[in-house]
Amino acid sequence: MDKRLEEIIQRVKTWPAAAQEEAIMALTEIDGRIVESGELSPEDQEKLAALREMVSKSIAEGGDYSDDDIGAMIEELMAKSAYKDR
């Protein structure tokens, strides 16, 4: 995490409740745009890379996942990730 972000988050903890609520709303709005735009968080990118590695390894070992199977796995992971904190 960016050091500036860590510092501001620490300061937000000392703000009055109304200001904290405003910060929550602003961050929630940004988070919504990121999720809606399809941008992946670093954690989601890591999960997707691990999934790709698993699929590639399976194919190299003679795995028999169909395109539909892989698509379903990706959709399931993305659905879990997009809504885990909501």
Buried (B, 14 or more C-beta within 10 A) or exposed (E): EEEEEEEEEEEBEEEEEEEEEEBEEEEEEEEEEEBEEEEBEEEBEEBBEEBEEBBEEEEEEEEEBEEEEBEEBBEEBBEEBBEEEE
